[in-house]
């Protein structure tokens, strides 16, 4: 089904919903993944993003998202200058990513306070995005829900423990996916929620012995 949004596009700073609105939302998601404004970001542009992204403002859109700007924020036009002023070092480069990726795809590596995180995200058109990889784990995240990302040792009962913590906090799960590299290693849990998780639920999840990383990201789409 084609929605009105697909026809007229999102409210945004132009010129292209794919190259600006979607790109900005990928930047916003990367910001959330590292827990706030990063100190540095390596942005690798793939496909159409690499060929025409700069002309369409993709670089400014991603930088703006990393700074916390929304797709309709007029400050996107000067986001590269703002990044420099705010201490965010952004490096852009073109890359041919391995695998089957959408033409409008970027791989972003962000650093903050000595920690790093990496994602691959695609802009699908009309401002819609899909995050397909986080720190080497395959994922499918649209950014349309508040998202809880949880990396933990793969062991029996861990899904039930996280679900129980969310339920105790009154947090309702819309979708849930688990991906692992191999049995007994680390697994990534993606919980899309109706509302942002409560602090009490996050505290319970962070206290789990198997926990490696817990990150709550607000909806960006």
Secondary structure, 3 states (H helix, E strand, C coil): CCCHHHHHCCCCCCCCHHHHHHHHHHHHHHHHHHCCCCCEEEEEEEEHHHHHCCCCCHHHHHHHHHCCCCCCCHHHHHHHHHHHHCCCEEEEEECCCCCCCCCEEEEEEEEECCEEEEEEEEEEECCEEEEEEECCEEEEECCCCEEEEEEEECCCCHHHHHHHHHHHCCCCEEEEEEEECCCCCEEEEEEEECCCCCHHHHHHHHCCCCEEEEEEECCCC
